[in-house]
């Protein structure tokens, strides 16, 4: 029987001389017991400690949890940085089945990654967590906030359960949300809103699927800087300023292209193709037009 642990790592950028790295500050994992109760544990690491000591502590937590609860599957929400840190800690990830729930859902809903902030609203997670943890004393459920490892790990657990239990319902909700939610309150538009008109990327630049993916990834990197302090932002920019996707969207931004509505345009194209021709944007790129012309 599969035993799943829902993991989240919180970390901060740290500089030591010329070395820059991600320093783990908190790890949490959540799981459902046989009685279907939501359980969780959280561990904090000293930011001022040497990175090797912190990674050693982190490895011990994972090994102890695996031995005690027999976890064989680890599920994350955007596991890219988390896996790097776990590998640096010397954890043998090959013994686990590993999933990125954010990525899995994105592949079902037109390859658009949903942030945990928006998922919190769509899945009504704050209220769900109150129901799931009503067996706890109030002081023990207080830390379950967004952007804490324990708050995020417990949210990942509920999203995973609810999404696959009511899959069609949530696919519809997410698609509707992604299509219609780009308003003044949307952080993408807020981030890129400037005076003057913007040029549409899709209407002015011929793109292949790989280039579309690069632009989307670059936009995510830019947006990730918004929630950081100025010091953290500076360190993070030092990390990503050589990233080709980041440089690509910065160049587009400097040339007055509309990054805020890029994803919205993609969604509209996908919806049009799906409704009228039962194909996706990806399918369109794979069509051999030379054969169509010959026919």
N, C-alpha and C positions, 0 to 999 in steps of 0.2 A: 504494500500500500504506500502511495506517495506521501511523503511528509514534507510539507512546504514551510519554509521560513521566508517572511517578507522583510527585506533588509533596507535600511537607509543609513547612509554615512553623511555626516556633516563635516566640513573641513574648511580651513582658511589658508590663504596664500601666506607663505613664510619665506623670508630671505635670510640666508646665512652666508655672508661674504658674497661671492659670485653665484652661489647655489640658490635656486628658487624651487620650491616644491609645495605640494599640497599637504598641510598638516592636519590629520584627523583630530577632531575635537569631540565628536559624539558618534556612537554607533547604537542602533536599536534594531531589534528584530521582533516580529509579531508572528503569531501562529494561532490556528484554531484547534482547540482541544477536541477530544473525542465527543465531549458533550456540546460541541459547537460554540463554546465560549471563546471570545477573543482574548488572547493573552499577549503580554509583551514584556520585554526587558530592555533597559537602556543603560549604557555605559559612557562615562565621560572621561576624556583624556586631557591631560595638562598641556596646554598650548606652549608653555615655556619649557617643557621637557625636550630632550634630544629626540629627533625623529626616529632613531633606531629603537629607543625605549618604547615610544608610542606604538610603533609598528609591531613590536614584540608583544605588547599588551593586547593589541588588536587581534593578532594571530591566536593568542591564548583564548580570547573570548569566543572566537569562531570555532576553534577545536573543541572547547568545553561544551558549547551549545550543541554541536553535532553529535558528540558522544552522549550527552544527556537526553536529547530529544529525537535522535536518529533522523535529523533533517537530511534529505537527499536532493531537495530542489530549492534553489534560491531565486526569489523574484524581486526585481528592482523596478523603480520608475526612472528611466534613463540611466542605464548602468555604466555608461562609458567611463566616467571618472572613478566611480566606485570600484570597478574591476581593476583599474590600474593600481589603485591604492592597495587592494587586497593582494594583488600579485606582488607588489613591492614588499608586502608583509610576509611573503613566502608561503601563502596559503595555496594548497593544491586544488585549483578550481576544477580540474578534470574529473574529480570524484562527484561533482554535483551536476545536475541538470540546471542550467541557468537561463532565465528569461528576463526580457525587458518588457514589462507590461505596457509602458508608454509606446514602445515601438510596435508591439503586437496589435494594439488598438489602432495605431496610426495606419498600419498596412491594410486594415479593414475599412477605414474611413478616409480613403483618398490620400494616404501618406502624409497626413498633417498631424504632427505631434501636439498633443494637448498638454498644457502645463498643469501641474498639480493644483494650482490656484483655481483654474477653471473647472477642473475635475471635481474639486471640493464643492463648487456650486452646483454643477450638473447632477452629482450623485448625492447631494444634500448630506455631505459627510459629517459635518459638525453635529447635526441631530442624530445621525446614525451612530456616531461614536458614543453619544450619551446613552443610547439604548443598549449598545453592545457592552458598555462598561458600568451598567447600573449595579452590578454586583460588587463594585469597588467602593471603598471609602472615597468621599469627595476629594480629599487632598491628593489621592493617588491618581485621579483622572484629570486633574488640573493641567499637567504638563502636555496634554495631547493637543498641541497647537501646531498650525502649519509652520514649516521651516524649522522644526525641531526634528531630530532623527526619530524620536518615538512618535511624534504626531504624524510624520509622513509615513513611517512604516505601517502604522495601524490603518491609515487611509488607503495605502496600497492594498492591504489585505481585503478591505471592504470593497474597493473598486473591482478587484479580481473576482471576488465571489459574485457580486451583483451583476457585473457586465456579462459574465458567461451564464448566469441564471436567467437574465432577461435581455439576451443579446440583441434581438431585433429592436426592442424598445430603446436601448441605449445607442445603438447605431443611428437610429432616426434622430434622437435627441442631439447627439454630437454633430451629425451632419447639418441639422438645422441651426445649431449654435454657431458652427464654423462659417456657415453661409451668411447668417444675418447679424452676427454680433459685432461687426466692425463699425463701432460708433466712436463718439468723442471720448468715451471711457476706456476704449481699447488701448492697451499699452503699446501695441505696435504703432498705431496712429499717433498716440501721444508722444512716442519717442521720435518719430520722424516728421511731425507736423511743423511746417515752416511756411513763411510767407511766399506767395507766388504759386504758379501752377507747376505741376510735376509731369514728367513724361512717363507714359506707360512703358515698362520694360518689354512686356510681351508684344506690344503693338509696334515696337521700334527696333527690336534686336532679335535676329533669328537665333533660336536656342535649341540645343538638343536636350535629351532627358538628363544627362550628366550635368550639364550647365544649370539646369533648373534646380537640381538637387543641391549643387554647390551654392547657389544664391540663397536657397532656403536655410542651409546650414550656416551660412555667413550671417544671415539676419538673426538667427538664434544666438550666435556668438555675441553680436552687438547688443542684443536685448539682455543677455546674461550679465552685462556690466552694470545695468541700471540699479540692481538691488544691492550693490556693494558700496562700502564706504569709499571715500576718495583714496585712502591708502591702499585698500584692497583692489580698487579699480586700476590704480597705477600698476600694481604688481601683475594683475590679470592681463592688462594690455601688453605688458612686456612679454607675457607668455604667448599671446595670440597674434601679436602684430606681424609675425612671419607666416601666419596661417593663410594659405592662398584664398580660401573662401571668405575670410574676414577682409582681406585686402580687396577682393573683388567687389564686395558690397560697399566698402568704403569708397571705392572708385566710382561706383554707380551713384552713390549718395552725393559725391562731389560734383557729378555731372547732371544733377537735378532730375534723377530718375525716381519714380514713385515706388519706394520700397514698402510703404505702409499697405498698399493695396495689391501687392504682388500675389500673396496667398489667396486673397479674395478673388482675383481674376482667374487663378488656376482652378479654384473651386467652381466658379461659374462655368468655365469651359468644360470641366468634368461633368457637371450636372447636365449641361446641354447635350453633351455627347451621350451620356447615359440614358437620358430621357428620350432622345430622338433616334439614337442609333444603337443603343445597348452596348456601347463600347466605352473605354476610358481613354484618357489622354495618352497613357502608355500604349494602349492598343493602336492608337492613331499613328504613333511613331513607328510601329512595327509593320504597318501596311506597306506592301510593295506597290507603289503607285505606278511604276513602269509596267507592271503586269495589268493593272487596271486600264491604263491607256491602251495597251495592245488589244485588250478584250473589246 
